[in-house]
Amino acid sequence: MHQVTPPREEQRLLTAVPSAGDAALLAEVVELRARNEQLGRALASRAVIDQARGMMMALAPCSNDRAWDLLVDVSQHCNIKLRDVAAALVATTRDRTLPEPIQRELRRALRRLHAADRR
């Protein structure tokens, strides 16, 4: 696996490069490494979010889109990143307790969902 170059080292490399062409190439490499790292984190969190969506579909019961909306709603009301809400929900399958703010907002979101369904 590729090691990410620390920012200080990247800056040193950028300033030590003799030609403009080499500097542009190195800048592109640095940018692509950062983008690659970001995409890796996104892929890892996506799997957890999809698992949480499945759990919501079973709990509510609701469609895939509604499960997404519920997770987003909880995330926004708790002011907690969606991936962290999803990770906390998935962790309950390993006997972890769902944090109280997430529990509270999840109950509220489910009540809103069921109230909307009754209309």
ZIKAKA-V731306 format. One record per pair of residues at least 24 apart in sequence whose C-alpha atoms are under 6 Angstrom apart, sorted by the first residue. I is the first residue (numbers start at 1). J is the second residue. D is the distance in whole Angstrom. If there is no record, write none. Layout:
i:I j:J d:D
i:I j:J d:D
This chain:
i:45 j:83 d:6
i:49 j:86 d:5
i:52 j:86 d:5
i:52 j:90 d:6
i:74 j:105 d:5
i:74 j:106 d:6
